[in-house]
Amino acid sequence: LVAEIRILNPAVVIFLTGPTFDSNLENSFPGLEKLKLSPHFKKEECCLFKHKDLPKSTLRLYHPNYLQRFMNSKLSFLDEIINKL
Protein backbone atom coordinates (compact mmCIF):
# COMPACT_ATOMS: atom_id res chain seq x y z
CA LEU A 1 0.00 0.00 0.00
CA VAL A 2 2.80 2.42 0.87
CA ALA A 3 4.55 1.73 -2.44
CA GLU A 4 1.32 2.14 -4.44
CA ILE A 5 0.59 5.50 -2.82
CA ARG A 6 4.16 6.62 -3.41
CA ILE A 7 3.99 5.62 -7.10
CA LEU A 8 0.57 7.21 -7.71
CA ASN A 9 1.41 10.34 -5.69
CA PRO A 10 -2.25 11.31 -5.11
CA ALA A 11 -3.26 14.69 -3.71
CA VAL A 12 -6.02 13.08 -1.62
CA VAL A 13 -6.45 9.62 -0.07
CA ILE A 14 -9.74 8.59 1.50
CA PHE A 15 -9.95 5.30 3.37
CA LEU A 16 -13.60 4.20 3.44
CA THR A 17 -13.37 1.97 6.48
CA GLY A 18 -14.40 2.10 10.08
CA PRO A 19 -11.99 2.42 12.98
CA THR A 20 -11.70 -1.37 13.29
CA PHE A 21 -9.27 -1.28 10.35
CA ASP A 22 -7.06 1.42 11.87
CA SER A 23 -4.67 -1.21 13.21
CA ASN A 24 -4.08 -2.47 9.64
CA LEU A 25 -3.29 1.08 8.52
CA GLU A 26 -1.03 1.60 11.55
CA ASN A 27 0.90 -1.53 10.55
CA SER A 28 1.43 -0.11 7.06
CA PHE A 29 2.15 3.40 8.34
CA PRO A 30 3.95 3.14 11.71
CA GLY A 31 3.49 6.31 13.74
CA LEU A 32 0.22 7.18 11.99
CA GLU A 33 -1.45 10.16 13.69
CA LYS A 34 -5.23 10.42 13.89
CA LEU A 35 -6.64 13.92 14.25
CA LYS A 36 -10.22 15.04 14.71
CA LEU A 37 -11.39 16.65 11.49
CA SER A 38 -14.77 18.07 12.41
CA PRO A 39 -16.63 18.86 15.63
CA HIS A 40 -19.64 17.10 14.11
CA PHE A 41 -17.91 13.72 13.96
CA LYS A 42 -16.21 11.62 16.61
CA LYS A 43 -12.64 10.65 15.73
CA GLU A 44 -13.89 7.07 15.28
CA GLU A 45 -16.36 8.23 12.64
CA CYS A 46 -14.10 10.48 10.62
CA CYS A 47 -10.51 11.53 11.14
CA LEU A 48 -7.58 13.11 9.37
CA PHE A 49 -4.48 10.94 9.08
CA LYS A 50 -0.99 12.42 9.27
CA HIS A 51 2.04 10.44 8.14
CA LYS A 52 5.17 11.17 6.09
CA ASP A 53 4.14 8.61 3.43
CA LEU A 54 0.60 9.97 3.00
CA PRO A 55 -0.61 13.13 1.30
CA LYS A 56 -1.62 16.09 3.45
CA SER A 57 -5.27 15.39 2.66
CA THR A 58 -5.73 11.84 3.92
CA LEU A 59 -8.77 10.86 5.89
CA ARG A 60 -10.74 7.89 7.06
CA LEU A 61 -14.49 7.82 7.23
CA TYR A 62 -17.17 5.22 7.10
CA HIS A 63 -18.31 3.93 3.74
CA PRO A 64 -21.04 6.21 2.33
CA ASN A 65 -23.54 3.35 2.43
CA TYR A 66 -23.00 3.02 6.19
CA LEU A 67 -23.26 6.77 6.64
CA GLN A 68 -26.53 6.84 4.75
CA ARG A 69 -28.08 3.99 6.73
CA PHE A 70 -26.83 4.68 10.22
CA MET A 71 -25.63 8.28 10.36
CA ASN A 72 -28.04 10.07 8.05
CA SER A 73 -28.08 13.10 10.34
CA LYS A 74 -24.36 13.61 9.68
CA LEU A 75 -24.42 13.37 5.88
CA SER A 76 -24.90 17.13 5.60
CA PHE A 77 -21.49 17.64 7.23
CA LEU A 78 -19.66 15.76 4.47
CA ASP A 79 -19.54 18.96 2.42
CA GLU A 80 -17.69 20.61 5.31
CA ILE A 81 -15.16 17.79 5.29
CA ILE A 82 -14.69 17.91 1.53
CA ASN A 83 -14.09 21.65 1.68
CA LYS A 84 -11.30 21.11 4.24
CA LEU A 85 -9.44 18.87 1.82
ZANU-671980 format. One line per 3 residues: their letters; for each residue x, y, z of N, C-alpha, C. Coordinates in nm, 4 decimals. Layout:
<atoms>
a> X Y Z X Y Z X Y Z  ...
</atoms>
This chain:
<atoms>
lva> 0.0824 -0.1190 0.0000 0.0000 0.0000 0.0000 0.0869 0.1256 0.0000  0.1900 0.1264 0.0816 0.2801 0.2418 0.0872 0.3436 0.2658 -0.0491  0.3911 0.1599 -0.1132 0.4547 0.1732 -0.2438 0.3553 0.2217 -0.3491
eir> 0.2334 0.1712 -0.3462 0.1323 0.2136 -0.4436 0.1007 0.3626 -0.4275  0.0867 0.4081 -0.3058 0.0585 0.5495 -0.2816 0.1763 0.6343 -0.3268  0.2964 0.5882 -0.2987 0.4162 0.6625 -0.3406 0.4225 0.6729 -0.4932
iln> 0.3935 0.5634 -0.5630 0.3988 0.5622 -0.7097 0.2900 0.6525 -0.7694  0.1688 0.6425 -0.7165 0.0574 0.7206 -0.7710 0.0642 0.8684 -0.7331  0.1250 0.8969 -0.6179 0.1408 1.0338 -0.5692 0.0094 1.1132 -0.5726
pav> -0.0964 1.0611 -0.5081 -0.2247 1.1309 -0.5112 -0.2230 1.2553 -0.4229  -0.3110 1.3493 -0.4539 -0.3263 1.4694 -0.3712 -0.4158 1.4407 -0.2514  -0.5056 1.3430 -0.2671 -0.6016 1.3082 -0.1619 -0.6107 1.1569 -0.1533
vif> -0.6172 1.1038 -0.0306 -0.6448 0.9625 -0.0073 -0.7592 0.9557 0.0929  -0.8610 0.8780 0.0595 -0.9741 0.8590 0.1503 -0.9898 0.7100 0.1741  -0.9732 0.6694 0.2982 -0.9950 0.5303 0.3372 -1.1402 0.5188 0.3817
ltg> -1.2192 0.4374 0.3122 -1.3603 0.4200 0.3445 -1.3774 0.2957 0.4311  -1.3293 0.3072 0.5528 -1.3367 0.1970 0.6484 -1.3775 0.2529 0.7842  -1.4149 0.1670 0.8714 -1.4396 0.2097 1.0079 -1.3116 0.2021 1.0881
ptf> -1.3182 0.2407 1.2134 -1.1988 0.2416 1.2976 -1.1432 0.1025 1.3279  -1.2204 -0.0013 1.3018 -1.1704 -0.1365 1.3292 -1.0537 -0.1734 1.2376  -1.0375 -0.1019 1.1268 -0.9271 -0.1284 1.0348 -0.8081 -0.0369 1.0596
dsn> -0.8168 0.0511 1.1579 -0.7057 0.1420 1.1870 -0.5769 0.0676 1.2182  -0.5881 -0.0457 1.2856 -0.4665 -0.1206 1.3208 -0.3955 -0.1697 1.1947  -0.4705 -0.2063 1.0907 -0.4083 -0.2466 0.9639 -0.3328 -0.1296 0.9027
len> -0.3940 -0.0112 0.9059 -0.3290 0.1076 0.8517 -0.2073 0.1460 0.9350  -0.2169 0.1302 1.0668 -0.1031 0.1604 1.1549 0.0125 0.0651 1.1290  -0.0164 -0.0587 1.0900 0.0904 -0.1534 1.0549 0.1609 -0.1102 0.9267
sfp> 0.0841 -0.0574 0.8319 0.1425 -0.0115 0.7058 0.2126 0.1230 0.7207  0.1625 0.2053 0.8131 0.2155 0.3397 0.8339 0.2484 0.3589 0.9824  0.3589 0.3011 1.0288 0.3946 0.3145 1.1709 0.4056 0.4617 1.2114
gle> 0.3471 0.4931 1.3254 0.3486 0.6309 1.3737 0.2339 0.7138 1.3184  0.1366 0.6498 1.2567 0.0216 0.7185 1.1991 -0.0502 0.8004 1.3054  -0.0720 0.9282 1.2766 -0.1452 1.0158 1.3686 -0.2895 1.0278 1.3223
klk> -0.3812 1.0245 1.4184 -0.5230 1.0415 1.3890 -0.5701 1.1697 1.4556  -0.6201 1.2635 1.3751 -0.6644 1.3921 1.4255 -0.8132 1.4104 1.3982  -0.8803 1.4753 1.4906 -1.0222 1.5036 1.4715 -1.0363 1.6065 1.3601
lsp> -1.1241 1.5796 1.2659 -1.1390 1.6652 1.1490 -1.2537 1.7639 1.1623  -1.3571 1.7241 1.2328 -1.4766 1.8070 1.2409 -1.5401 1.7909 1.3786  -1.5947 1.8990 1.4332 -1.6629 1.8863 1.5629 -1.7920 1.8064 1.5521
hfk> -1.8378 1.7823 1.4302 -1.9641 1.7103 1.4106 -1.9455 1.5587 1.4081  -1.8209 1.5145 1.4006 -1.7913 1.3719 1.3963 -1.6973 1.3346 1.5100  -1.7188 1.2177 1.5672 -1.6211 1.1623 1.6613 -1.5005 1.1167 1.5787
kee> -1.3852 1.1082 1.6430 -1.2640 1.0646 1.5733 -1.2815 0.9243 1.5154  -1.3640 0.8425 1.5791 -1.3888 0.7071 1.5283 -1.4697 0.7103 1.3990  -1.5502 0.8147 1.3813 -1.6362 0.8229 1.2640 -1.5643 0.8823 1.1436
ccl> -1.4809 0.9786 1.1696 -1.4095 1.0484 1.0623 -1.2861 1.1135 1.1217  -1.1716 1.0898 1.0620 -1.0507 1.1532 1.1138 -0.9533 1.1823 1.0005  -0.8652 1.2749 1.0283 -0.7575 1.3112 0.9371 -0.6350 1.2307 0.9780
fkh> -0.5697 1.1698 0.8813 -0.4478 1.0944 0.9080 -0.3270 1.1794 0.8710  -0.2267 1.1757 0.9542 -0.0994 1.2422 0.9269 0.0113 1.1378 0.9296  0.0894 1.1346 0.8219 0.2042 1.0438 0.8140 0.2922 1.0904 0.6986
kdl> 0.4213 1.0705 0.7106 0.5166 1.1171 0.6088 0.4944 1.0518 0.4730  0.4359 0.9332 0.4690 0.4136 0.8614 0.3432 0.2733 0.8806 0.2865  0.1956 0.9696 0.3476 0.0600 0.9967 0.3002 0.0474 1.1436 0.2605
pks> -0.0415 1.1731 0.1639 -0.0609 1.3133 0.1297 -0.1225 1.3909 0.2453  -0.1087 1.5218 0.2396 -0.1624 1.6090 0.3446 -0.3118 1.5855 0.3656  -0.3826 1.5630 0.2586 -0.5274 1.5392 0.2657 -0.5557 1.3899 0.2637
tlr> -0.5423 1.3266 0.3778 -0.5729 1.1843 0.3922 -0.6702 1.1696 0.5078  -0.7813 1.1046 0.4810 -0.8771 1.0860 0.5892 -0.9394 0.9485 0.5841  -1.0013 0.9157 0.6948 -1.0743 0.7893 0.7064 -1.2148 0.8227 0.7517
lyh> -1.3108 0.7700 0.6803 -1.4489 0.7818 0.7234 -1.5219 0.6551 0.6837  -1.6383 0.6400 0.7421 -1.7170 0.5216 0.7104 -1.7572 0.5224 0.5637  -1.7828 0.4064 0.5107 -1.8311 0.3930 0.3742 -1.9618 0.4716 0.3610
pny> -1.9820 0.5413 0.2485 -2.1039 0.6214 0.2333 -2.2338 0.5440 0.2548  -2.2350 0.4160 0.2202 -2.3540 0.3345 0.2430 -2.3856 0.3254 0.3923  -2.2820 0.3068 0.4735 -2.3002 0.3018 0.6187 -2.3482 0.4377 0.6700
lqr> -2.2857 0.5435 0.6214 -2.3260 0.6772 0.6636 -2.4732 0.7021 0.6330  -2.5155 0.6608 0.5157 -2.6532 0.6837 0.4746 -2.7514 0.6049 0.5606  -2.7170 0.4832 0.5949 -2.8085 0.3989 0.6726 -2.8089 0.4316 0.8213
fmn> -2.6919 0.4588 0.8765 -2.6826 0.4683 1.0224 -2.6484 0.6073 1.0754  -2.6039 0.6956 0.9885 -2.5626 0.8276 1.0357 -2.6204 0.9360 0.9465  -2.7424 0.9158 0.9002 -2.8039 1.0070 0.8051 -2.7999 1.1518 0.8520
skl> -2.8090 1.1742 0.9813 -2.8076 1.3102 1.0339 -2.6729 1.3792 1.0113  -2.5688 1.3024 0.9848 -2.4358 1.3607 0.9675 -2.3950 1.3756 0.8216  -2.4774 1.3279 0.7300 -2.4421 1.3375 0.5883 -2.4244 1.4816 0.5437
sfl> -2.4995 1.5731 0.6008 -2.4902 1.7132 0.5602 -2.3524 1.7727 0.5932  -2.2797 1.7120 0.6848 -2.1489 1.7636 0.7225 -2.0370 1.7144 0.6309  -2.0682 1.6240 0.5392 -1.9661 1.5755 0.4472 -1.9143 1.6882 0.3571
dei> -2.0008 1.7820 0.3203 -1.9545 1.8965 0.2416 -1.8482 1.9754 0.3165  -1.8681 1.9912 0.4473 -1.7692 2.0612 0.5310 -1.6353 1.9901 0.5239  -1.6389 1.8586 0.5320 -1.5163 1.7792 0.5293 -1.4486 1.7914 0.3929
ink> -1.5250 1.7807 0.2872 -1.4693 1.7911 0.1526 -1.4044 1.9275 0.1327  -1.4658 2.0317 0.1832 -1.4093 2.1650 0.1685 -1.2776 2.1821 0.2442  -1.2558 2.1036 0.3487 -1.1303 2.1108 0.4241 -1.0159 2.0434 0.3506
l> -1.0482 1.9574 0.2560 -0.9440 1.8868 0.1820 -0.8848 1.9801 0.0791
</atoms>
